[in-house]
């Protein structure tokens, strides 16, 4: 029994552009109510409502943690060191060259930071003061709204057959392959 590999679907850079634009639109739509709610919470707690804007820089360590979580899951599933870097000024993590994961492992790697970080921040809200609560809500919002690319990628992966593997041939070529069993 031998396994043949058919390449059928590269990750299209246009999809990344769509995810990026979608993320910007969702962030803008959610930014106004988030700032208003946080300002209201701050005002009711006796603080200046403008203090909500001061919490936005707290998202920077969250973005770095987000990419490190991607890297940990990529390493666990591929057993190879992922590639970490910065591109237009954001950090990123991707599978290293000549590594591969299953479709479901790719979905889990893609969504892990969204669930782990956002859930952790929202659970912490129940154990902190009102000012810290507002900061955590703002950071959770910012984090969740920047995960649209991950959600888009996971959705795209789930549309592929279940026996699909995500394979990185080199640092610029990402290929999805269907593994077929042949009877030779």
Secondary structure, DSSP 8 states (H G I E B T S, - for coil): -EEEEEE-----HHHHHHHHHHHHHHHHHHHHHHHHHHHHHHHHTTS-TTHHHHTGGGHHHHHHHHHHHHHHHHHHHHSS--EEEEETTEEEEE--TTEEEEHHHHHHHHHHHHHHHHHHHHHHGGGS-HHHHHHHHHHHHHHHHTTHHHHHHHHHHHTS-TTEEEEESSSS-EEEEEEEEE--
